[in-house]
Amino acid sequence: MSLPPNAHRDPITVMADGTIKQVNPFSGTEVWTVPGRGNRPLASPAVDPAPLGPHDREHRCAFCAGSPLATPPEKARMVRQDGEWRILDGLLPNQLTETSAEFRRVPNLFEIISYDYWAKNYGFQMDPPTAARMAGYLADPAGRGHVLDIVRTRLSAGGRDADLPEEELLEYAPAYFAGGHDVIVARRHFTDEATHTNQLASSGMLTPEEHFAFTLFTIDGIDDLYQRNRYAPYVVAFQNWLAPAGASFEHLHKQLVAIDSRSVQAELEISRLRLNPNMYNEWGVDYAGYRNLIIAENEHAVVHAGFGHRYPTLTIYSRSPTPEPWLQSNAEIRGMSDLIHACHAATGAEVAVNEEWHHRPVDLDMPMPWRVNIKWRVSTLAGFEGGTKIFVNTLSPDNIRDRVVSAMYRLRDEGRIAPDIRIATECDARRNTLLYNPLLQ
């Protein structure tokens, strides 16, 4: 293998005193793990959790199932009927109680990139089906009242005058039908068995089947945003769990954000990919295999302990020859979902994490695999990192592997993760298993 550009040394170097120096082969991020700092507990248990009140299960926050009109108008929901997962689109307020939504896709009340951004910078106009849905929603008295309430809430939160005539308020309505920042919200705030406020329903608390539906629904949302905005070459997908990871609510949700350009980091990675189209095999999964960092796999995906990340990281790769998640088969998506779910279950609900999705931008001519990073937000960046751009990661890749492998064995025995997951030494040692590279197909 040839080193990628600017990677001036092996991605993992162990010094004589035990310090582990890492360089991310795709980003160039430099990370050190210092001996003796990796044995601290990761979780931050809630202090003095309170017993659940009679309304907490369904009314704890704005994402809860008992308050469907606390969010902007629902774009879609995923329900389970007769044992099958179905997606229902664009329901009116009086239709929301006819089904139980396991997952809902709603516009973000506070967009990162606003509807006005697309309209004023690109001349973006909503497509005819979306325009018809907005017209129908506003023609419904309950729907019109809902939109007016949402706009007033947004204006008031921003310190702006919300006491405006209805027609002026409705000028903001397009943002809540054709905007490019959506939230995928799970049904539960707390686990079904919860008795106290610290028993939250995290990704790892879902069943593998529920997590598969969560993943399918997220992918459907990504595809929908691409289809409805010709100016967006990339849709960012991520999940913030708990406040230290940036979550506004302690309620399970993912976010989707359409953006109009690639980041500097993405351009750097793409430039390296052009020089070595097989780099995700060579410097991702294969390198992890040489260092005994593979944690688990199944037919369609593989996860290894990450290296060269600011936070302890688990990296899950799709083995599919199809780079776009929305074009993959259900079996391929299920393989990814099962490993993502197992990683969350092994991490635990009390650990703050970011889940970051990466896929090929729709305007890129190079294939790259769908991959997901799960980052444990267990440390705070400080002056040393800011001054040197060398990040101190409290856990080494070996520490991460050992913690997750032992937890996955236990979870598999308990039937809480997919039974066909192969763990640690059960995994094959095959090379070049990521088939995104056409030369390997």
Summary of the structure (lengths in Angstrom):
residues: 441
radius of gyration: 22.4
end to end distance: 19.9
largest distance: 71.8
contacts: 1404
relative contact order: 0.14
helix: 37%
strand: 19%
